[in-house]
Structures are given as structure tokens and as C-alpha cells.
Amino acid sequence: MQTQLYDRIGTGYGRFRRPDPRIAARIHRALAGARSVVNVGAGTGSYEPEGRVVAVELSATMIAQRPAGAAPAVQASALALPFRADAFDAALAVLTLHHWPDWRAGVAEMARVARDRVVILTYDCDAAGFWLVRDYFPEILALDRRWMPPVAEVAGALGTAEVIPVPVPWDCSDGFLGAYWRRPEAYLDAGVRGAISAFALVPDVEARIAALRRDLADGTWARRNAALEDREELDIGYRLVVAKL
């Protein structure tokens, strides 16, 4: 997947991709004690801890949407970070590895510039997934398996790493693909879909959305997914990989 995709579809990220405080708390615990952090593939700055942070982002569209007061951003590739070795306590990457042309090179760069730890939020394609990809967009799961590096391989590339499940809250404020698992009507919104890269990469999106709309209207979706009604959070495959260097 080309990072330049975000120069085309990333214009709504500032509106729909707002960091969720519960996911942020997990990331910040993983970064605890780090006095300096480089956020690689930083986008609009979600989940950057306060303090001494430098962001690296290739897309000018994404950099332009970083809010006032956000950490300074350097336009550069994850595969060639413009910093000396051990320049930061920690390196962070949030839902970005699948956009890198060579994720192994990027992870090696993260380990090179971090002297204490690397923290990566990614997705486990071997997880069960959820109803959107199962019933309406199976091609998205196929794409994920093509582009998402296996979590075990990411951990292995860092030597010894802990892999921590990150369940998604039912009212998640960060509009990534799985954020609306208990709010299916959200996927009918073109703005919501525009902030999720996968929808730009699969065919017949409108036909699939029309099927979802019909299933919502006639109760099919509710009957099929009744077990989700009272769930507060759901593990659909998001994982934190935390490596001490």
C-alpha cells in the first residue's frame, strides 16, 4: 500500500480519527518513563504523549491536519528516519506498518533511533475479525492478510517483545475500520468511510453498503449480531507490540 494514498483520501482524518482515551491509556502505559518519543507514520498526531515528541510523516496532507500545538513534524519516510542512532527513548508507530513499502526496514529504523523501547499498534490478521469483513467486505480481510505483517513476525523482528490485546470500546472515538462494530449505521456515512483507507481499495463499495443498509432496515443485521448488543468492548485483532531494547 502506498503512503501517498493519504494525499488523496486523508482529508477527513482530523474530523473522524480522534484518539480514543482508553486506547491512548494503553499506549501511554507502554511508553511510561520515556522522556523523548519519535512517532513514526504519525499522521495527524493521534496518541502522541504530551512532552518531548517528534513526529515523522510522509504525507503532506496528513501533516497539514495536525492540530495547533501538536508536536513538530518532519516529512520523511519511515524507511530512512533522519535521526542519529539512540536519539530517542522510545519509537512509536500507530496503525501504520501496513502502509510502509518495507515494514522490516521501518521497524529496524525504529529500533536504531530508540535506545529503550519500541511500541507498535498493529492488527492481527489471524484474529476472527468482525461482521463488517465477514459479511460485507471479505476483500478487506484478504487485503489485510496481503499487507499487514503477521504480529509474530513484527515481534520477532524486534527480538523479544510482548504482544498485548487492545479491545475496541463500543463508543470508540477513533474511526479506524473496527471502531463502529456496535454502531453499524456509521458505515453508511461516506465521511466515515473516507477516513478508513480500506474502503478506497476494494471494489463495489456502494453495493456492499446498500446491502448493509437493507440488513439494518429489515432487522437482519440485529438478528445476526444480537450477541454484540450489550458488549462494552470487543477484541477484533488490534495488538500492541512492546519491545524493550
Steps between C-alpha positions, in 0.01 A plus 500: 500500500640837406523767767409760237149356516448737791569802283180395319270367771640646822312830500242383758738351750501799732121471538446126527828364638502649849705304753299284737605562863484131597724393215722800574537386861627159385752658265617751759548223758721322250700822461519573872830653600601599148608863507537528123294325234506491120159424350559332164226517237343751734210623287303769681664421834259259667634339818814714524579548869545851627855620532806440293367343180616527140264377228604345169243493219540462124163644393476879479119471519524332837759744633273790403225360724711481813335725760649820633741420778575150374854369509729617218476280190774400259396394150699182446469129437488242779762310302761775540446687826708819500637453851817363655504165677353499853358850451178425694397298801218337303365460149124478442299390196118491500308303233753588233728201429274371222554823306879465492660353186738298720373464855812312613722789394271744681498298821879472481516879470276536805730273700805692375380840621348377830727419790243349739185365331285469189119512524285403201122486471407266217239242394509122524359354178467161666238637739136422430422849374142621518176516308596779257777299338329165551163588346555802274866561417696172505742665255615730780616202704674363190676835454598508866657155467689625196630824656486461878818338631427205732517614859735216592739612227489861623580384852773272369660783303545682831651206682300444818169689502175486695177483298202660679137479377329836457120455513294766323245689716145505363506881477858531372573856384780398263328409175725220376346200324382315811391801703130474420445128571194583718393805296444355153312804370827693510634305201218646288667842535731577207706725728563215742601272214722771355715494814555122471758412237365152431184634335709670233655168403205263453247478213122550511500696825160659433339161425635354826385804696157469340484141626590616850233771480237240407608268780476782751157602376342154510664383822734244343810665643350519851398134497837388367697705753277489808792385714668838456213703644628516858873473436705792632812406303606243244831340409508497122873471454670826592830440679774697675850368439735628770872426478764593755831562324 
